[in-house]
Amino acid sequence: MIAEFPHHPPKGYSYEFEEFKRGVVSIWLCCHRKFVYNGGAPTRTIWGFWKEKTNEYFAPINSKTIGACVNIKDTRPWTSMPIKYIGLEQFFV
């Protein structure tokens, strides 16, 4: 586990940390609800990536591609992808 990772998993979820490339860790959000289609195994979605050398977090483009660098304070326990608020939405957050 990444010592500096600030999020705690939501109820019924956990995080998995796997080596993606040398010096890069992929962070997965795992749901532990039982689904029929996969035989009850946990389902996973990519949360983001972490570069060990620079201690930076990156949003995913998909599970195999690293996207843009993000500020960890702008991320949520569900995903590292930033929310883009349009128009009046930005005033209600």
C-alpha positions as CSV (number, residue, x, y, z in Angstrom):
1,M,0.0,0.0,0.0
2,I,1.1,3.5,-0.7
3,A,1.9,5.2,2.7
4,E,0.8,8.6,1.6
5,F,-2.5,7.6,-0.1
6,P,-5.0,9.8,1.7
7,H,-8.3,8.1,0.8
8,H,-10.1,5.4,2.7
9,P,-12.2,3.0,0.6
10,P,-16.0,3.6,0.6
11,K,-18.1,1.0,2.5
12,G,-18.1,-2.3,0.7
13,Y,-15.0,-1.4,-1.3
14,S,-11.2,-1.8,-1.0
15,Y,-8.1,-0.7,-2.8
16,E,-5.6,-2.9,-4.6
17,F,-2.1,-1.6,-5.5
18,E,-0.3,-3.4,-8.3
19,E,3.0,-2.7,-10.1
20,F,2.0,-1.3,-13.5
21,K,5.5,-0.5,-14.8
22,R,8.8,0.0,-13.1
23,G,8.3,2.8,-10.6
24,V,4.5,3.2,-11.4
25,V,1.7,1.7,-9.3
26,S,-1.8,1.2,-10.6
27,I,-4.5,1.8,-8.0
28,W,-7.7,-0.3,-8.3
29,L,-11.0,0.2,-6.5
30,C,-12.6,-3.2,-5.8
31,C,-16.3,-3.7,-5.2
32,H,-17.1,-6.7,-3.0
33,R,-20.8,-7.1,-3.8
34,K,-21.7,-10.4,-5.4
35,F,-22.6,-10.2,-9.0
36,V,-24.0,-13.2,-11.0
37,Y,-22.1,-12.5,-14.3
38,N,-18.7,-13.0,-12.8
39,G,-19.4,-15.8,-10.4
40,G,-19.4,-13.6,-7.3
41,A,-15.8,-12.4,-7.7
42,P,-15.0,-8.7,-6.8
43,T,-15.3,-6.3,-9.7
44,R,-12.5,-3.8,-10.2
45,T,-12.2,-0.4,-11.7
46,I,-9.0,1.7,-12.2
47,W,-8.8,4.5,-9.7
48,G,-5.5,6.0,-11.1
49,F,-1.8,5.7,-11.1
50,W,1.0,6.8,-8.8
51,K,4.7,7.5,-9.8
52,E,6.9,6.5,-7.0
53,K,9.9,8.6,-8.0
54,T,8.0,11.9,-8.2
55,N,5.3,11.0,-5.8
56,E,2.6,12.2,-8.3
57,Y,-0.8,10.9,-9.0
58,F,-2.3,10.5,-12.5
59,A,-5.8,10.1,-13.8
60,P,-6.4,7.1,-16.0
61,I,-7.4,7.3,-19.7
62,N,-8.1,3.6,-19.3
63,S,-6.6,0.8,-17.3
64,K,-3.5,0.5,-19.6
65,T,-2.9,4.2,-20.3
66,I,-1.7,6.9,-17.9
67,G,-3.4,10.3,-18.3
68,A,-2.8,13.8,-16.9
69,C,-1.2,14.6,-13.5
70,V,-3.8,15.5,-10.9
71,N,-3.6,17.2,-7.5
72,I,-4.4,14.5,-4.9
73,K,-6.6,17.1,-3.1
74,D,-8.9,17.3,-6.1
75,T,-9.5,13.5,-6.2
76,R,-12.2,11.5,-4.5
77,P,-12.3,8.0,-3.0
78,W,-14.1,6.7,-6.1
79,T,-11.8,8.1,-8.8
80,S,-8.9,10.4,-9.6
81,M,-10.5,11.8,-12.7
82,P,-11.4,15.5,-12.2
83,I,-15.0,16.7,-12.4
84,K,-15.5,19.5,-14.9
85,Y,-18.4,21.7,-13.7
86,I,-20.1,23.7,-16.4
87,G,-22.0,26.9,-15.9
88,L,-24.0,27.2,-12.6
89,E,-22.9,23.7,-11.4
90,Q,-19.6,25.2,-10.1
91,F,-21.5,27.3,-7.6
92,F,-23.3,24.4,-6.0
93,V,-20.3,22.3,-5.1
